Amino acid sequence: MSRIRVRLLKTHGDFRQCERLQQIVWGTLGVSSEVMAVTQKYGGVVLGAFVGDRLAGFIYAFLARRRDRLIHWSHMMAVAPEDRDRGLGFRMKLEHRRLALALGIKSICWTYDPLQSRNAALNVSRLGARVEEYIPDCYGHFPSRIEKGLASDRFVVNWRIALPVVGHRLKKGSPAPGSLLLPRVNETRLNAQGLLVNRKISWGVHEPRLLVEIPSNTDEIRRRSIALARRWRTQARQIFERYFSSGYRVEDFRSVGQAAELRCYYILRRDRAKR
Ligand SMILES: CC(C)(COP(=O)(O)OP(=O)(O)OC[C@H]1O[C@@H](n2cnc3c(N)ncnc32)[C@H](O)[C@@H]1OP(=O)(O)O)[C@@H](O)C(=O)NCCC(=O)NCCS
């Protein structure tokens, strides 16, 4: 594989490549070259991971105000399907952090689908971003090929890039899975098609730390059974809304096992203030 370089997008050619990558990943154009160029010039960051001259991944983030602070809102990030799981996403986030800190920005926020375990692994476990909100059907009907036919529910995460705890997580890597012997909100099983389904959901568990399991292959579930994908969407929404409103928050995310055996869990922790 050629050398990977992460750098700001500069030329019209760079921005056109980014438009093409958006089409490949989402089947639609979210941000045009013109808007990317303007964002880059006036306080945002548009950067890419290049394999040789080819754009393999990008981040698009604009300057925004949230809770009275200037932040970067990272509206889009993608890696070409054939380049995933090689650390490009992580490297781009590190570069974004470096650039944002140099601009005096201390928070980078974005949304992601809570049922996308790869995103959860990167955002929560590897980067140490904190989940702050659950927004049901965040973008309404979303013309993306990733979640066609599903409501666009999202977590909002806040990556507080100047905090020592975040720097520590970046240096040390994701924590080991540990025992994960915690009470479960949802008990799961594989159905006849080998797809993960909820067998039982408990609404009244009160222990300080809890596990919520999600599928490790949401895209495959959606391709093979849209009804099951919709059920996961509804049940996950109910679980997170219910437990967040009774004082729990996402503490971390862990994956156990490999490939087809991979199992993925959010760890919820009850906030002290709300006990
Ligand atoms: C999200 C995305 C940008 C990540 O890019 P990437 O280059 O693959 O990310 P990385 O390789 O840095 O990290 C992926 C992590 O997920 C882990 N992972 C891979 N498949 C996984 C799965 N099914 N479940 C859980 N974790 C998984 C990898 O092992 C890696 O973790 P590690 O570094 O601790 O080993 C890419 O998957 C993508 O483009 N997705 C589609 C668009 C999208 O969802 N964008 C984000 C919202 S706008």
The ligand as an SDF file (V2000), in Angstrom:
LIG
                    3D

 48 50  0  0  0  0  0  0  0  0999 V2000
  -16.7350    5.5920   10.3720 C   0  0  0  0  0  0  0  0  0  0  0  0
  -15.5400    5.4820    9.3970 C   0  0  0  0  0  0  0  0  0  0  0  0
  -15.1770    6.8700    8.9330 C   0  0  0  0  0  0  0  0  0  0  0  0
  -14.3500    4.8590   10.1890 C   0  0  0  0  0  0  0  0  0  0  0  0
  -13.1940    4.8700    9.3570 O   0  0  0  0  0  0  0  0  0  0  0  0
  -12.0250    3.7810    9.5160 P   0  0  0  0  0  0  0  0  0  0  0  0
  -10.8310    4.2890    8.7890 O   0  0  0  0  0  0  0  0  0  0  0  0
  -12.5190    2.4430    9.1690 O   0  0  0  0  0  0  0  0  0  0  0  0
  -11.7380    3.8740   11.0970 O   0  0  0  0  0  0  0  0  0  0  0  0
  -10.5320    3.2490   11.9150 P   0  0  0  0  0  0  0  0  0  0  0  0
   -9.8720    2.1510   11.1420 O   0  0  0  0  0  0  0  0  0  0  0  0
   -9.6400    4.3620   12.3930 O   0  0  0  0  0  0  0  0  0  0  0  0
  -11.2910    2.7060   13.2090 O   0  0  0  0  0  0  0  0  0  0  0  0
  -12.2850    1.7350   13.1010 C   0  0  0  0  0  0  0  0  0  0  0  0
  -12.3650    0.9580   14.4120 C   0  0  0  0  0  0  0  0  0  0  0  0
  -13.5440    0.1480   14.4050 O   0  0  0  0  0  0  0  0  0  0  0  0
  -13.2000   -1.2190   14.6980 C   0  0  0  0  0  0  0  0  0  0  0  0
  -14.2050   -2.0180   13.9880 N   0  0  0  0  0  0  0  0  0  0  0  0
  -14.2090   -2.4270   12.7010 C   0  0  0  0  0  0  0  0  0  0  0  0
  -15.3590   -3.0910   12.4300 N   0  0  0  0  0  0  0  0  0  0  0  0
  -16.0810   -3.0830   13.5750 C   0  0  0  0  0  0  0  0  0  0  0  0
  -17.3650   -3.5830   13.9350 C   0  0  0  0  0  0  0  0  0  0  0  0
  -18.1360   -4.2310   13.0540 N   0  0  0  0  0  0  0  0  0  0  0  0
  -17.8040   -3.3820   15.1970 N   0  0  0  0  0  0  0  0  0  0  0  0
  -17.0430   -2.7280   16.1190 C   0  0  0  0  0  0  0  0  0  0  0  0
  -15.8150   -2.2260   15.8350 N   0  0  0  0  0  0  0  0  0  0  0  0
  -15.3510   -2.4090   14.5750 C   0  0  0  0  0  0  0  0  0  0  0  0
  -11.7930   -1.3340   14.1510 C   0  0  0  0  0  0  0  0  0  0  0  0
  -11.1230   -2.4430   14.7220 O   0  0  0  0  0  0  0  0  0  0  0  0
  -11.1980    0.0130   14.5870 C   0  0  0  0  0  0  0  0  0  0  0  0
  -10.9030    0.0060   15.9700 O   0  0  0  0  0  0  0  0  0  0  0  0
   -9.3610   -0.1170   16.4990 P   0  0  0  0  0  0  0  0  0  0  0  0
   -8.6180    1.0340   15.9040 O   0  0  0  0  0  0  0  0  0  0  0  0
   -9.4830   -0.0200   17.9980 O   0  0  0  0  0  0  0  0  0  0  0  0
   -8.8930   -1.4430   15.9950 O   0  0  0  0  0  0  0  0  0  0  0  0
  -15.8820    4.5570    8.1920 C   0  0  0  0  0  0  0  0  0  0  0  0
  -16.3210    3.3400    8.6860 O   0  0  0  0  0  0  0  0  0  0  0  0
  -16.9410    5.1330    7.2500 C   0  0  0  0  0  0  0  0  0  0  0  0
  -16.6150    5.8480    6.3240 O   0  0  0  0  0  0  0  0  0  0  0  0
  -18.2370    4.8060    7.4810 N   0  0  0  0  0  0  0  0  0  0  0  0
  -19.3300    5.2670    6.6260 C   0  0  0  0  0  0  0  0  0  0  0  0
  -19.6220    6.7580    6.8060 C   0  0  0  0  0  0  0  0  0  0  0  0
  -19.8820    7.1340    8.2490 C   0  0  0  0  0  0  0  0  0  0  0  0
  -20.5290    6.4320    8.9910 O   0  0  0  0  0  0  0  0  0  0  0  0
  -19.3320    8.3000    8.6710 N   0  0  0  0  0  0  0  0  0  0  0  0
  -19.4160    8.7910   10.0430 C   0  0  0  0  0  0  0  0  0  0  0  0
  -20.6420    9.5750   10.3200 C   0  0  0  0  0  0  0  0  0  0  0  0
  -20.7550   11.0580    9.3290 S   0  0  0  0  0  0  0  0  0  0  0  0
  1  2  1  0
  2  3  1  0
  2  4  1  0
  2 36  1  0
  4  5  1  0
  5  6  1  0
  6  7  2  0
  6  8  1  0
  6  9  1  0
  9 10  1  0
 10 11  2  0
 10 12  1  0
 10 13  1  0
 13 14  1  0
 14 15  1  0
 15 16  1  0
 15 30  1  0
 16 17  1  0
 17 18  1  0
 17 28  1  0
 18 19  1  0
 18 27  1  0
 19 20  2  0
 20 21  1  0
 21 22  1  0
 21 27  2  0
 22 23  1  0
 22 24  2  0
 24 25  1  0
 25 26  2  0
 26 27  1  0
 28 29  1  0
 28 30  1  0
 30 31  1  0
 31 32  1  0
 32 33  2  0
 32 34  1  0
 32 35  1  0
 36 37  1  0
 36 38  1  0
 38 39  2  0
 38 40  1  0
 40 41  1  0
 41 42  1  0
 42 43  1  0
 43 44  2  0
 43 45  1  0
 45 46  1  0
 46 47  1  0
 47 48  1  0
M  END
$$$$
